[in-house]
């Protein structure tokens, strides 16, 4: 696994950023935008994916990074769950649902692989150099 110099280099963060764009786009749709609670929860969860990757990376230790990656992974799972409600309420169609579902699944897999790598690594992070 490559050494990351910036959190922006992490593929899961990059995909999370794309997911945020999709979530904001769909939550601007007329019917959806009226459902303020669901719109807010979905947006917060999407922003949490990227924000927690960034925060964990900047903390400077693998243990803290793993902790924040776990939160990010959970937020991606939350989105995957919420998007079922979005589909059931007919705010999006099956194609958009599948796109978001696949994006969250991909992000979760990438975060899981990074967590696995960090747990097996002898490096403890830049804080301990």
Residue pairs with C-beta under 8 A, 6 or more apart in sequence:
1 113
1 114
1 117
2 9
4 10
4 57
6 57
7 13
7 53
7 54
7 57
7 58
8 14
10 53
10 57
10 114
11 110
12 49
12 53
12 72
12 107
12 110
12 111
12 114
13 50
13 53
13 54
15 103
15 106
15 107
15 110
16 46
16 49
16 50
16 53
16 72
16 76
16 107
17 50
18 103
19 46
19 49
19 76
19 79
19 100
19 103
19 104
19 107
20 46
20 47
20 49
20 50
22 96
22 99
22 100
22 103
23 42
23 43
23 46
23 79
23 100
24 43
24 46
26 32
26 86
26 91
26 92
26 96
26 100
27 33
27 39
27 42
27 43
29 91
29 92
31 90
31 91
32 38
32 39
32 86
32 91
32 92
33 39
35 89
35 91
38 82
38 85
38 86
38 89
41 82
42 79
42 82
42 83
42 86
45 75
45 76
45 78
45 79
45 82
46 75
46 79
48 71
48 72
48 75
48 78
49 72
49 75
49 76
49 79
49 107
50 72
51 72
52 68
52 69
52 71
52 72
52 75
53 68
53 69
53 72
53 111
55 68
56 64
56 65
56 66
56 67
56 68
56 69
56 71
56 72
57 65
57 68
59 65
59 68
59 125
59 127
60 125
60 126
60 127
61 124
61 125
61 127
61 128
62 118
62 119
62 121
62 123
62 124
62 125
63 124
63 125
64 125
65 118
65 125
66 115
66 118
66 119
69 111
69 114
69 115
69 118
70 115
72 111
73 107
73 108
73 111
73 112
73 115
76 104
76 107
76 108
76 111
77 104
77 108
79 100
79 104
80 100
80 101
80 104
80 105
80 108
83 92
83 97
83 100
83 101
83 104
84 97
86 92
86 97
87 94
87 97
92 100
